[in-house]
């Protein structure tokens, strides 16, 4: 199916096809989220640059204050609002904007736009969960620019009755206090399977479709949304609200298993101590991906071993006695860190990143491995380590040798490249386990930037080629009696989680908020049922057909997951 790039404004009665990211169906009145303010121009130059620059901080403080004063339903909501508020008053962002006014003569709005653009680009290049913070920066930018212009803050308008929310995109602050009883479904023009909107919708059990071309420009009164097929029908009238019945899983997660007791480990993706505590409180089996970049992001020089050890210890402590997989530093020219002093590359996403950094900096990974081993000893967590961006068995063996020398009994690698998929059996001769990063693997398999909304369909984790790659890796795991897990957003889709289990994956690592729905979905069917769904999905020629076949292979109750 060709990628749609032409901009168009759909008319009422028209059907759009986007990427389904949270299942369920809904029908109801449409509430459209207004687009952010227009990009400010570089003129006219301010008559008094000092006075113009002085407008920026009060505007940013007003935005920060408004975000902090918004009511929060949960601790997680409060954390989202506080994080966005902190970004609005970030000294580095504001200083960069003020400098653009005083040194380049830009109006305050344009200066904020350009300063935020620089920071957002840096985060977007970081990939993984950090790329989602770029959306936060752009949200903060738009709020400050609106404040400078004396306009209403962008965001979700007041919702007075059950409605379908339609937007170009949604920032975390837009959705932090959404009421699932009022929001029937989410439809966005941008975003993809790993976007904030997708993660939020799955965690709240709200049907959602992203990357629906033209949705943001539609002037419609109502919408019908199918979060299973990705179809959105625009209506010229506001129909009575009709959400689909969806079971609300219990918020406690038992050890993951199918209906007949086949175990599937449910693990958490963790990037902070708060994540680790949430995973432990929810009863998850452990952590399948502990990201360590947090320890390096603000560092002008490489943190020493003691500093790293203390940082890792704080996250590992809530997971005492549970298995934790720690990924070593995933950085490089596409994820710049100040102390790495890396030169520019023509195509950094295909350049020196992940384990490749260690080729001429072996001490970097060796010091990190020592710090992780020390934190594991301090806390009693059952730590294994894995390396990112591994393409060959030689690289895997190089990492395993250093991991074991640092005292780690188990070493593994991320599978994010087609070469690693094809080398699965050989990789397992060198390491103890594999963890499939479906987000990056899809990006490299389909040569499609995963941050591009227009390419979201290619990055759909239901693509049969991607499922076949996972099946091959699971087969290699069975042959070597080794763990093969999935730690991309694919693991957070309740229906797809069952398919992955049917393919032979032994563990699923996901955002903590997704675990209850995945646990519930796995427990509704036997392992044989999930295997049948997996076989049918593998035989499809596209992601939509794969979804339909998997759902049809399961009992009717599966259609409500």
C-alpha angles and dihedrals in degrees: 000000000000118000112253112231104152114104115234140161112232120222127225111277092034123122121224126198118213136155114288111225104163121032128233137078131254140175127193151104115320124237113194121210109223118243117253119264117288117269107273117240125237093245152117098038112228117257090218109032092185093055091043092052089049090063093066102070097048089050091049091047090052090053092047092048093049091052093048091049095054112107116253123210096198141015090256091054090050090051092052093050093045091049092051091045090053090051090052091058097037107145094216093053093047094045091052091051093048091050090053089057099045098038102032103028096237122157113254095252093052091045092054090047093053096042092050090046090059093051093043092052091052092052094043089055089054092073122196118063092332091067088066089063088067087071089055091053092051090048091052090047092054093047093051092046090051090050091050090051094046092243131137115273114261118245144086113337121226110289112212100177141013106302146160110248114221121188145151087241138328127233122210091253089054091057103031094102102029113144110226089205090063102034106074095179143343125234122181133177093213133038132069143225092295098043125119090251091056093048093046094047092052092048092051095040092240118148109244141182122189133186091036104161114237096001094126093055096049116116099203138143100215144009142202113214129194110192090186099057101022093239119145121186117200117216132200091213135052107248123200111275112266114175119181117249108257125181115240107222120221111266093233114086117213119202103296114261142146122248092272094049101262103154122237112175113231108208135175132242103226133191102158143027089257090058090050093051091049091051092050093046091051093053097244117168093244140285122311096182126025108181113212100190091098088075093059108034100093097030118118088192131027110280110246122243095263092051092050092045092054092048093050092044091059091056097041095049097079089050097057111155093012128106114259126186111205118199115212120233113312103197139116143126090325090047102038122203118187097233095051092071092201123176121236119273129207091233109014095179086066095038140079105331140128114004090356088076088070093062090090097010104053091152091064094065094035092056091047092050090051091050092049091049090051093050090049090054090048095053109029093236114150097241128193122175131217136187125228128226099022116165106168140040089240090060090047092051091048090054095043092053092055094042092054092045088056090054102262112143094198128043129176142163139232115246105218104137133066088237091060091050091054090046096049097122092045092048089055090055087063104035139033102237146004130224117197115220097202093183095062094030091059091047092054096038093054099030087234124137105238092214092060113099092201089060096044093111091060090051092050106130089220091070104128092224090059092047090051089053090053090048091054092051092048089052090052089050092053092048091053096036087238135142116258114184138174119227102171125100088271087081091061095060105095095212094041091047088063091049090051090051088049089053088058102261109154100201139027122203118194147148108298092240091061096055101086094055093045092048091050093048095049092050094055095071140037123252089253089056091053091047090053091050090049093051091050092048091050090056093057124102098216142021096259092052090046091056093047094048094047092050093046090052091060130068119275091262088068090068089069097054 
